[in-house]
Amino acid sequence: MTVASTARSTDRGNAARIITAASIGNALEWFDFLIYGYFAVTLSKLFFPTQDPTVALLLTLGTFGTAYLVRPLGAIVLGAYGDRAGRKASLMVSILLMLIGTLMMAVMPTYQMVGVAAPIAVLVARLIQGFSVGGEFGSATAFLVEHGEHRKGFFASFQWASQGIAAVLASAFGVVLNTLLSPDQFASWGWRLPYVFGLLIIPIGFYIRSQVAETPTFLAAEAATAPLRDVLVHQWDRVLLAIGLVIASTSSNYLILYMPTFAIHQLGLPASTSFIATLLGGVILSTGSPFIGHWSDKVGRTRIMQAATILFIVTAYPAFVLLTTYPIVATVVVITCWLSLLKTAYSGVLPSLMAEVFPARTRSTGMALSYNISVPIFGGFAPFFAEYAIDLTGDRHAPSFYLVLTAVASLIVLVLVRRRLGLR
């Protein structure tokens, strides 16, 4: 083997370690989110038993939603820590916290075993995980782009590729467990298996993170003594722009997750639709993001994202018309795949553009804070807005209105980013 080929092999191996180290936490976060959502009905019976099954389910989903309330706090604490102590240091803390939350869920006693302590423990686990992932995005994205200065788009795209992989794994667990286990077996111990899987993966992620070096950009940059103050006082306009950039990504993401619910409640299709649609959507996201990220390194970032938002605006309403006109599983799958493709085109570029919005000394804080403000508001409430819009208007096409509005908002922000910051 020649010296040049050996060097290329070493570079590829180092790049793979960096990408895995940074993106594994994001993958585990998304995996946990999907598993909790898929198994919400079972978890409601085990940890929130009431006379009314609907109330139990709402309590389960509400407890999960509280994780979003602490994500901005995690962004402030761990994001600022990443700007002071280093990206690697912040990533090590976040994955340890993730381990604690996942372990709690894996061994959690049910309400029947310990009474009211069970739902309280679930709440604590969700708060720990929410705090952990609050700082994960900023530090992990900064870690990726600063290790791949000449390929920022490609490296950072794995933040979303990892979400796609997590969706595929979660969907596979949903299919296999619901197929092979009886309802009693699933309720007794089957629901714990995905969390046990997470426990097996997290130590590997911790080890990989411990073996990679800090980013050269952070080591060369002037250390930030008060990154949060700098971001809020001197870079507040950049925070607002970054929040706006995330809007289309997170609204489309959660509306895609809402599609199976729409198919079941509005179109009367079987629950298996959810696994088929999310599985294919995950495949598109995991395989398409790196290609889009690589392309953005060649042609620029904003023009790709602008094209995606325009296609969201133009096709959202016709897509829902097609769903209601031909209410079959194949239509749901095709529309979900189309929306997933547009989301991939937009989100695969998003992390690298956000990284360019903030200077290196406050990059982790700025990205973490803006991302974790935008996601709960425009993403977490997207299914609620969609259902409320249908109820308010009586129009089953109403969810498309929300997607159009959020796409328009991000399109305007993209124009501002080009003009004010000169980013292409």
Buried (B, 14 or more C-beta within 10 A) or exposed (E): EEEEEEEEEEEEEEBEBBBBBBBBBBBBBBBBBBBBBBBBEBBBBBBBBEEEEEEBBBBBBEBBBEBBBBBBBBBBBBBBBBBBBBBBBBBBBBBEBBBBBBBBBBEBEBBEEEEEEBBEBBBEBBBBBBBBBBBBBBBBBBBBBBBBEEBBBBBBBBBBBBBBBBBBBBBBBBBEBBEEBEEEEBBEEBBBBBBBBBBEBBEEBBEBBEEBEBBEBBEEBEEBEBBBEBBBEEBEEBBBBBBBBBBBBBBBBBBBBBBBBBBBEBBEBEBBBBBBBBBBBBBBBBBBBBBBBBBBBEEBBBBBBBEBBBBBBEBBBEBBEBBBEEBEBEBBBBBBBBBBBBBBBBBBBBBBBBBBBBBBBBBBBBBBBBBBBBBBBBBBBBBEBBBBBBEEEEBBBBBBBBBBBBBBBBBEBBEBBBEEBEBE
